[in-house]
Amino acid sequence: MQWFVLVLGSLATFRLSHLITKERGPLAIFERFRNALPGGRGSAREWVNCIWCFSLTASALVCFVLWAGGLRLDWTYWILHWLSFSSISLLVNKACK
């Protein structure tokens, strides 16, 4: 069961990261969201445009959804899932290029 959670969580993290950072979305909503953020070095726009940066946030969201859905994790396993979802989603992103 844990492998299933790892694979699905990683794929969900990849999809969410790719959706927000690279795709336009319906009615260009994600593109408008990215362009509406303030720019500059270390800004929110730079964070949302970088899949390496945003995958950490996306994996935290996926971990939260899993926790809210009933997956009971203590803090050590939560941190391990958070980092592994992000790293595996980045490997999937590299493999898809």
C-alpha positions as CSV (number, residue, x, y, z in Angstrom):
1,M,0.0,0.0,0.0
2,Q,2.9,2.4,0.7
3,W,4.3,2.0,-2.8
4,F,0.9,2.9,-4.2
5,V,0.7,6.1,-2.1
6,L,4.3,7.0,-3.1
7,V,3.6,6.5,-6.9
8,L,0.2,8.3,-6.8
9,G,1.5,11.1,-4.6
10,S,4.5,11.7,-6.9
11,L,2.3,11.7,-10.0
12,A,-0.1,14.1,-8.4
13,T,2.7,16.4,-7.4
14,F,4.2,16.3,-10.9
15,R,0.8,17.1,-12.4
16,L,0.1,20.0,-10.1
17,S,3.6,21.4,-10.5
18,H,3.5,21.2,-14.3
19,L,0.0,22.7,-14.4
20,I,0.9,25.7,-12.4
21,T,4.4,26.4,-13.7
22,K,4.2,25.5,-17.4
23,E,0.6,25.3,-18.7
24,R,-1.9,28.0,-19.7
25,G,-5.0,26.3,-18.4
26,P,-8.5,26.9,-19.4
27,L,-9.1,30.6,-20.4
28,A,-5.3,31.1,-19.7
29,I,-6.1,31.2,-15.9
30,F,-2.7,29.9,-14.8
31,E,-0.8,32.1,-17.2
32,R,-2.7,35.1,-15.9
33,F,-2.0,34.1,-12.4
34,R,1.7,33.8,-13.0
35,N,1.8,37.2,-14.8
36,A,-0.2,38.9,-12.1
37,L,2.4,38.1,-9.4
38,P,5.1,40.7,-8.7
39,G,8.4,40.0,-10.4
40,G,12.1,40.3,-9.6
41,R,14.7,38.2,-8.0
42,G,13.4,35.9,-5.3
43,S,9.8,37.0,-6.0
44,A,6.5,35.0,-6.0
45,R,6.6,35.1,-9.8
46,E,10.0,33.4,-9.9
47,W,8.8,30.8,-7.4
48,V,5.7,30.0,-9.5
49,N,7.5,29.9,-12.8
50,C,10.2,27.4,-11.5
51,I,9.0,23.8,-11.4
52,W,11.9,22.9,-9.1
53,C,10.8,25.5,-6.5
54,F,7.0,25.0,-6.8
55,S,7.2,21.2,-6.6
56,L,8.1,21.5,-2.9
57,T,4.9,23.5,-2.4
58,A,2.8,21.1,-4.5
59,S,4.2,18.1,-2.6
60,A,3.2,19.7,0.7
61,L,-0.3,20.2,-0.6
62,V,-0.5,16.6,-1.7
63,C,0.7,15.5,1.7
64,F,-1.9,17.7,3.3
65,V,-4.7,16.2,1.1
66,L,-3.5,12.7,2.0
67,W,-3.5,13.5,5.7
68,A,-6.9,15.1,5.5
69,G,-8.1,12.0,3.6
70,G,-7.2,9.7,6.5
71,L,-3.6,8.7,5.9
72,R,-2.1,9.0,9.3
73,L,1.6,10.1,9.2
74,D,3.7,11.3,12.1
75,W,6.1,14.2,11.4
76,T,9.1,12.1,10.3
77,Y,7.1,10.2,7.7
78,W,5.3,13.4,6.6
79,I,8.6,15.0,5.9
80,L,9.9,11.9,4.0
81,H,6.7,11.8,1.9
82,W,6.9,15.5,1.2
83,L,10.5,15.4,0.0
84,S,10.1,12.1,-1.9
85,F,7.0,13.3,-3.8
86,S,8.9,16.4,-4.9
87,S,12.0,14.6,-5.9
88,I,10.2,11.8,-7.8
89,S,8.0,14.4,-9.6
90,L,11.2,16.2,-10.7
91,L,12.6,12.9,-12.0
92,V,9.4,12.4,-14.0
93,N,9.7,16.0,-15.3
94,K,13.3,15.3,-16.5
95,A,12.2,12.0,-18.1
96,C,9.4,13.7,-20.0
97,K,11.7,16.3,-21.6
